[in-house]
Amino acid sequence: MKIYKLLLASMFFMLLSVNLFAQDKEEMTKEEWQNEINRLTERKVSLTSELNTLKAEVANLKKMRDGLKAYDDCMNELYAMVGATKADVDNFRKQLAALTSKIDAQQAPKADRQAELDAMKKNKISALPEFFDKVHNQLQRKLDAWIVAPPEINYTVVKGDNLWNIAKKKEHYANPFAWPIIYKANRDQIKNPDLIFPKQNFKIPNLTEEEKAKYDKIRRNYKPAPPTQTQKPATPAK
């Protein structure tokens, strides 16, 4: 439509030019006047042709627009191709959002998340362009990159160790206040939490979310006690 308006403007200025030339014709020779009239006439014919072409194109575009189906009708036809309704697709979208949140948060167990994703892959709705890449590619890559930590690891005590420092290690809890977890998991070897010995092999279980929150809170609220009080099992392994 902008081009259409520009052509009309061009024709207007062309006619205006004719008038201006008419006013100044006394200053032009007859030959110059005729040449200018011929040039403007040719220009008018060219612009008229372009204008008619644009009008035809506009008419064709309107015809195409009138023949297009409504967006909702197109989407319903697309849903029908996978045997679903709009309500089915909306529900699938919500399930996918929930599963995405679980995978992003690595909400264990991983096997359950994989089972949920496999079920969504089998759903024909996953073939729709809106969902295909995320269901069949993106989320699977995230699951493949999800490394599941073992339920517990083993640690061999060395000279100078104590439960406090073992729990403090970054590869364990990175929180010395969580030492009771190690003590409870190895009561068969540890009779006194202040007495551990080199070459003892301890199980270091993973913290549950509840335990992690508990010992993180204890660490945040910790205030050093007077030197006369014992705050930790600090006797090093001999």
Sequence and secondary structure as in RCSB ss.txt:
>XXXX:A:sequence
MKIYKLLLASMFFMLLSVNLFAQDKEEMTKEEWQNEINRLTERKVSLTSELNTLKAEVANLKKMRDGLKAYDDCM
NELYAMVGATKADVDNFRKQLAALTSKIDAQQAPKADRQAELDAMKKNKISALPEFFDKVHNQLQRKLDAWIVAP
PEINYTVVKGDNLWNIAKKKEHYANPFAWPIIYKANRDQIKNPDLIFPKQNFKIPNLTEEEKAKYDKIRRNYKPA
PPTQTQKPATPAK
>XXXX:A:secstr
 HHHHHHHHHHHHHHHHHHHHHHTGGGS HHHHHHHHHHHHHHHHHHHHHHHHHHHHHHHHHHHHHHS  HHHHH
HHHHHHTT  HHHHHHHHHHHHHHHHHHHTT S HHHHHHHHHHHHHSGGGGSTTTHHIIIIIHHHHHHH     
SEEEEE  TT  HHHHHHSTTTTS GGGHHHHHHHTTTT SBTTB  TT EEEEE   HHHHHHHHHHHHH    
 TTS  S      
